[in-house]
Amino acid sequence: MMSYDVIVIGAGVVGSAVARELSRYQLKTAVLEKELDVACGNSSRNTGMLHAGFTYKPGSLKAECAVEGNQEFDQVAKELGVPFKRTGKLVVGFTDHDRENILKYKAIGEQNGVQGMRMIDKDEINRIDPNAGGEFAMYVPSSGILDPMQYTIGLAENACQNGVKFHFGQKVTGITRDEAKDVWVVKTENDTFETKWVINCAGMYASEISEMLGYPNYPVKGFKGEYYVLDKRQESSFPSRFTRLRTIRVVSLPMQLRRWTAMCWWDRIPM
């Protein structure tokens, strides 16, 4: 039986980031991952967008983490040696109703501490990206793009270099409490581990791990979309990333488009 101070369940971007942070301390830390590599789940299947934080409820932990993470990401990307570019984002609109919604998100962003957001007219939209369209827009300079897989690999490699042990192909099947030894006993399909602390970073399977730990009915909210991968030679045709309210269309580099409905592309902003 292998014993650790902390076991992180899940080697996605969150689990790898937690492992990297724990590697700063004198702790014996391990990561258990059911797949054979990192970033095999949601961490490699997303927009690859560094969000500014203007859609999240003010005062929420999500808003706080989004804004803080955005502000520190240039340094994090440099430390990990992963590519990152602040392309900015255009949230474009056409009607008075669109303007009302955009101003609502601008107010939310300002409450959350998002810096540099401003309303721009059609002429400035065309100077930034003539493909974006729109009569007006909110320009958000702090938004950026990255490769989420490379980012997760960078986090995991750095954690590993600092002493964290990664155990792949280890699907957790049960977790029990040994009160006599004051430890958690984590069983996988192949091995058994002991740990003082369990950190649940299992993504879409977080509710299953939570139930094993004695916390049932953990809510998991999923989103489903489709990606279109365009020829890289088209990259110059889309110099920035833009969001169109109502039809809600976004373009980013490297070129990926996700369609929610017939002509409704990502990111989806609640109206």
C-alpha positions as a printed NumPy array, in Angstrom:
array([[  0.   ,   0.   ,   0.   ],
       [  1.342,   3.425,  -0.98 ],
       [  0.987,   6.278,   1.51 ],
       [  0.842,  10.023,   0.846],
       [  0.045,  13.219,   2.678],
       [ -2.25 ,  14.378,  -0.141],
       [ -3.878,  12.562,  -3.051],
       [ -5.35 ,  14.597,  -5.896],
       [ -7.927,  12.696,  -7.949],
       [ -7.876,  13.824, -11.591],
       [ -5.007,  14.991, -13.794],
       [ -6.856,  17.612, -15.772],
       [ -5.966,  21.283, -15.673],
       [ -7.4  ,  21.8  , -12.172],
       [ -5.808,  18.685, -10.694],
       [ -2.456,  19.47 , -12.3  ],
       [ -2.592,  23.077, -11.099],
       [ -3.41 ,  21.936,  -7.554],
       [ -0.557,  19.414,  -7.69 ],
       [  1.862,  22.104,  -8.863],
       [  0.851,  24.403,  -6.022],
       [  1.179,  21.621,  -3.44 ],
       [  4.662,  20.834,  -4.756],
       [  5.834,  24.124,  -3.224],
       [  5.432,  22.582,   0.239],
       [  7.021,  19.751,   2.192],
       [  4.255,  17.299,   1.369],
       [  4.248,  13.836,  -0.14 ],
       [  1.706,  14.341,  -2.92 ],
       [  0.277,  12.044,  -5.583],
       [ -2.178,  12.415,  -8.457],
       [ -4.451,   9.533,  -9.466],
       [ -5.741,   9.603, -13.046],
       [ -7.971,   6.978, -14.657],
       [ -6.64 ,   7.725, -18.164],
       [ -3.109,   7.076, -19.413],
       [ -2.092,  10.742, -19.651],
       [ -3.054,  14.191, -18.434],
       [ -5.732,  16.351, -20.085],
       [ -7.735,  13.455, -21.52 ],
       [-11.092,  14.905, -20.461],
       [-12.618,  18.38 , -20.468],
       [ -9.209,  20.024, -20.11 ],
       [ -8.417,  19.289, -23.749],
       [-11.952,  19.894, -25.027],
       [-12.74 ,  23.542, -24.478],
       [-12.447,  26.972, -26.072],
       [ -8.823,  27.564, -25.093],
       [ -9.897,  31.03 , -23.985],
       [ -8.526,  32.949, -21.014],
       [-11.689,  34.709, -19.899],
       [-11.656,  38.212, -18.489],
       [-14.406,  37.605, -15.923],
       [-17.297,  39.831, -17.032],
       [-20.002,  37.141, -17.071],
       [-19.621,  35.808, -13.532],
       [-21.705,  36.798, -10.523],
       [-19.98 ,  39.608,  -8.618],
       [-18.592,  38.446,  -5.314],
       [-18.555,  34.779,  -6.354],
       [-15.463,  32.613,  -6.045],
       [-15.642,  31.967,  -9.789],
       [-15.443,  35.689, -10.524],
       [-12.57 ,  36.151,  -8.084],
       [-10.583,  33.242,  -9.541],
       [-11.261,  34.283, -13.143],
       [-10.021,  37.843, -12.679],
       [ -7.035,  36.908, -10.509],
       [ -6.056,  34.084, -12.841],
       [ -6.33 ,  36.353, -15.874],
       [ -4.092,  38.981, -14.319],
       [ -1.357,  36.532, -13.356],
       [ -1.405,  34.382, -16.487],
       [  1.399,  36.132, -18.369],
       [  3.774,  35.189, -15.549],
       [  2.377,  31.659, -15.251],
       [  2.738,  31.041, -18.998],
       [  6.33 ,  32.322, -18.835],
       [  7.179,  30.06 , -15.891],
       [  5.742,  26.998, -17.635],
       [  7.033,  27.854, -21.113],
       [  3.597,  27.542, -22.722],
       [  2.342,  29.758, -25.589],
       [ -0.149,  32.468, -24.687],
       [ -1.479,  35.526, -26.522],
       [ -3.729,  38.335, -25.323],
       [ -5.824,  38.788, -28.433],
       [ -8.597,  40.717, -26.707],
       [-12.279,  40.092, -27.261],
       [-15.038,  41.988, -29.048],
       [-18.584,  41.529, -27.772],
       [-20.499,  42.961, -30.716],
       [-24.109,  44.09 , -30.989],
       [-26.626,  45.459, -33.482],
       [-29.747,  46.606, -31.624],
       [-30.697,  48.64 , -28.574],
       [-31.451,  45.366, -26.804],
       [-27.931,  44.154, -27.611],
       [-26.474,  47.375, -26.231],
       [-28.458,  46.967, -23.032],
       [-27.11 ,  43.451, -22.539],
       [-23.542,  44.44 , -23.357],
       [-23.665,  47.313, -20.875],
       [-24.975,  44.877, -18.272],
       [-21.911,  42.675, -18.74 ],
       [-19.646,  45.695, -18.747],
       [-21.071,  46.676, -15.344],
       [-20.56 ,  43.128, -14.055],
       [-16.984,  43.146, -15.301],
       [-16.275,  46.465, -13.607],
       [-17.673,  45.117, -10.333],
       [-15.422,  42.081, -10.682],
       [-12.339,  44.219, -11.305],
       [-11.872,  43.538, -15.025],
       [ -9.572,  46.236, -16.394],
       [ -9.673,  48.131, -19.678],
       [-13.184,  47.334, -20.952],
       [-14.663,  50.051, -23.159],
       [-17.422,  50.568, -25.704],
       [-16.318,  51.156, -29.275],
       [-18.113,  52.145, -32.487],
       [-18.319,  50.443, -35.872],
       [-15.25 ,  52.219, -37.266],
       [-13.061,  50.973, -34.443],
       [-14.514,  47.464, -34.76 ],
       [-13.454,  47.459, -38.405],
       [ -9.961,  48.628, -37.504],
       [ -9.592,  45.802, -34.98 ],
       [-11.269,  43.088, -37.051],
       [-13.225,  43.839, -40.261],
       [-14.728,  40.327, -40.141],
       [-16.445,  40.874, -36.806],
       [-19.431,  42.921, -37.99 ],
       [-21.644,  44.778, -35.561],
       [-22.755,  48.364, -35.087],
       [-20.953,  48.687, -31.748],
       [-19.023,  46.483, -29.352],
       [-17.435,  46.136, -25.965],
       [-13.679,  45.719, -26.33 ],
       [-12.068,  43.561, -23.629],
       [ -8.264,  43.732, -24.012],
       [ -7.453,  41.275, -21.215],
       [ -8.999,  38.219, -22.912],
       [ -6.53 ,  35.833, -24.487],
       [ -5.967,  32.419, -26.032],
       [ -3.821,  29.435, -25.129],
       [ -3.45 ,  25.737, -25.857],
       [ -5.213,  24.075, -22.891],
       [ -3.468,  20.751, -23.477],
       [  0.012,  22.284, -23.479],
       [ -0.928,  24.291, -20.412],
       [ -2.054,  21.181, -18.521],
       [  1.07 ,  19.29 , -19.575],
       [  3.209,  22.214, -18.386],
       [  1.516,  22.235, -14.98 ],
       [  1.873,  18.465, -14.565],
       [  5.497,  18.386, -15.696],
       [  6.417,  21.161, -13.284],
       [  4.634,  19.366, -10.432],
       [  6.401,  16.124, -11.337],
       [  9.793,  17.855, -11.426],
       [  9.085,  19.109,  -7.914],
       [  8.382,  15.628,  -6.567],
       [  4.682,  14.954,  -7.148],
       [  3.982,  11.348,  -8.194],
       [  1.5  ,  10.758, -11.031],
       [ -0.253,   7.388, -11.174],
       [ -1.984,   6.827, -14.524],
       [ -4.503,   4.126, -15.371],
       [ -5.752,   4.293, -11.791],
       [ -9.525,   4.646, -11.816],
       [-10.774,   5.201,  -8.279],
       [-13.388,   2.608,  -7.321],
       [-13.871,   3.321,  -3.628],
       [-12.821,   5.561,  -0.744],
       [-13.189,   4.647,   2.915],
       [-12.132,   6.222,   6.187],
       [ -9.744,   4.446,   8.578],
       [-10.406,   6.27 ,  11.839],
       [ -7.831,   4.256,  13.758],
       [ -5.019,   5.465,  11.506],
       [ -6.686,   8.82 ,  10.752],
       [ -6.327,   8.337,   6.977],
       [ -8.437,   7.89 ,   3.862],
       [ -8.062,   4.581,   2.038],
       [ -8.383,   5.085,  -1.721],
       [ -8.88 ,   1.985,  -3.823],
       [ -8.399,   1.888,  -7.577],
       [ -8.819,  -0.902, -10.1  ],
       [ -5.157,  -1.793,  -9.568],
       [ -3.876,  -0.554,  -6.208],
       [ -4.685,   0.786,  -2.766],
       [ -3.443,   4.113,  -1.394],
       [ -3.505,   5.81 ,   2.001],
       [ -3.635,   9.553,   2.428],
       [ -4.323,  12.19 ,   5.051],
       [ -6.134,  14.411,   2.551],
       [ -8.116,  13.807,  -0.66 ],
       [ -8.631,  16.618,  -3.172],
       [-11.402,  15.97 ,  -5.673],
       [-10.467,  17.282,  -9.143],
       [-12.28 ,  14.607, -11.135],
       [-14.098,  16.922, -13.537],
       [-17.332,  15.419, -14.839],
       [-16.806,  12.521, -12.426],
       [-16.461,  14.801,  -9.392],
       [-19.915,  13.833,  -8.151],
       [-18.92 ,  10.145,  -8.041],
       [-15.791,  10.895,  -6.022],
       [-17.757,  13.236,  -3.783],
       [-20.247,  10.468,  -3.01 ],
       [-17.395,   8.093,  -2.138],
       [-16.167,  10.71 ,   0.332],
       [-19.564,  10.922,   1.975],
       [-20.93 ,  13.997,   0.199],
       [-23.721,  12.8  ,  -2.131],
       [-25.682,  14.801,  -4.689],
       [-22.796,  17.059,  -5.683],
       [-24.122,  19.131,  -8.621],
       [-22.32 ,  18.868, -11.957],
       [-23.298,  21.196, -14.792],
       [-22.269,  20.095, -18.255],
       [-22.066,  21.96 , -21.557],
       [-21.966,  20.388, -24.979],
       [-20.764,  21.897, -28.234],
       [-19.08 ,  21.217, -31.562],
       [-15.739,  22.44 , -32.91 ],
       [-14.777,  23.358, -36.432],
       [-11.043,  23.276, -37.109],
       [-10.083,  25.428, -40.09 ],
       [ -6.955,  25.385, -42.204],
       [ -4.198,  27.313, -40.441],
       [ -3.716,  29.363, -43.61 ],
       [ -7.02 ,  31.083, -42.746],
       [ -5.543,  32.432, -39.515],
       [ -4.821,  35.876, -40.947],
       [ -8.491,  36.291, -41.854],
       [ -9.449,  36.31 , -38.177],
       [ -6.999,  38.548, -36.319],
       [ -9.05 ,  38.787, -33.137],
       [-11.709,  37.033, -31.177],
       [-15.254,  38.326, -31.226],
       [-18.576,  37.521, -29.628],
       [-21.826,  38.52 , -31.24 ],
       [-24.807,  38.79 , -28.958],
       [-28.024,  37.057, -29.996],
       [-26.302,  35.01 , -32.709],
       [-23.393,  34.758, -30.271],
       [-20.453,  34.119, -32.551],
       [-16.828,  33.93 , -31.497],
       [-13.615,  33.497, -33.461],
       [-10.185,  32.964, -31.953],
       [ -6.651,  31.9  , -32.844],
       [ -5.773,  29.154, -33.472],
       [ -8.955,  28.886, -35.496],
       [-11.609,  26.829, -33.751],
       [-15.339,  27.356, -34.055],
       [-17.912,  25.654, -31.901],
       [-21.552,  25.631, -33.004],
       [-24.248,  25.46 , -30.366],
       [-27.163,  25.516, -32.812],
       [-27.53 ,  26.03 , -36.556],
       [-25.727,  29.382, -36.717],
       [-24.915,  29.979, -33.066],
       [-21.219,  29.721, -32.288],
       [-19.322,  29.934, -29.02 ],
       [-19.085,  31.367, -26.375],
       [-22.661,  31.29 , -25.173],
       [-23.446,  34.284, -22.978],
       [-26.62 ,  34.11 , -20.862],
       [-29.125,  36.736, -22.041]])
